[in-house]
Amino acid sequence: MAGPKKTIIVRKGGEAKRTTQPSKPEPSFFERLKGQRIIIQSRAGTRYEGLFEAYKDGFFWLKEAIVVGKEYQVKTDLVAIDRGQTAHLHLEPTEITKKEGEET
């Protein structure tokens, strides 16, 4: 399936000529995440931290990952996280602050 095309107008000798060229598709959300440090929180509370590698066949793939559970923390070179078990994902925080006036 061909992607969208863009029209380019070229002027030669004062005469306008239209040509159509295929435009490059925008990278997907997951393609833009590749190589960035992300955090994935599972529905069960397990946290996965690592370099985003890919999203394929319903799994998020992280390299150089840390898996943080209630009692243990595990480091591994590669981990696959089932999308169906994921509560949310986000980039590694740039800042963390405690909210004032709230008790935990």
N, C-alpha and C positions, 0 to 999 in steps of 0.2 A: 504494500500500500504506500503510495507516494505521499510525502508530507506536504505542508503548505508551500506555496511558491510566492516569491516576491517579484514585482515588476520593476525593472530598471529602465530608465529613459536615457538613451545615449544620443548626444547631438554630434552629427557629423556634417560639416559644411552648412550649418544653419538649418539642417533638416533633423527633426526629432524622430528617433527610431526606438520602438519598445521591444525589449527582450524580457523573457521570463526565466528566472533561475530558481531552483529549489532553495528554500531558506533552511537554515540549520534549526532543528527542533530545540526548544528550551530544555535544559537538563531537568530531570524529575526531582522531586523533593529529596528522595533518597540518594540520588546521584550527587546532589549538592552536599549531603552529609558525609560522604566518603572521606575518610582520613581525619575526621573531627572527633574529639572526645565527647562521648555522650553518656547519659545515665538512663537506664531503663528500670522502672519499678514494676515488679510483678504484682498480680492481684493478691498473692499470698504474702507479700511483704519483702521478698528477696530483692536485693538491689544489684544490678549489673552495671559496671563501669568499664569503658574501654574505647578503643578506636573503632568507629563504625566502618565496616568493610562492605556489607551488602544487605539487601533485603531480597530474599529469594525463596520461592515456594512456601511462603507463610512463616519464614524464620528471619529474625534479625541476626546478623553475624557480626561479632565483635572480636577484634584482635587485641592482644596484650590486655586481657580482661581481668577484672577483679570481681568476684561474686561474693556479696556480703549477705550473710544470713543472720539469724538471731544469736547463734553461738560461735560461728566460724566465719573466717574470711579466706577465700581461696584465690590464688593467682593462676591463670592459665593463658596459653598462647592463643587459643581460639575457643569461642563458645557460640552456640546457636540458641536463641531464645524464641520460643513459640509465640507468635503474635497473639494467639488466643488467650495466653496467660498474662499478657501485658496490660498494666493499668495505664501507664503513660511513659513517654520518653522525652528527654530534653537535652540540650547542650550542657556541657559542664558549667556550673554556675561561675559567674565572674565575681559575685559578692554574696555573702550570706549574713543577714542581720537578724537579731532577735526583735520581735515586735514588742513594743512597749505596752504595758497595762494588761497583758494577757498572761494567764497562768497555764502551765502545761499539765 
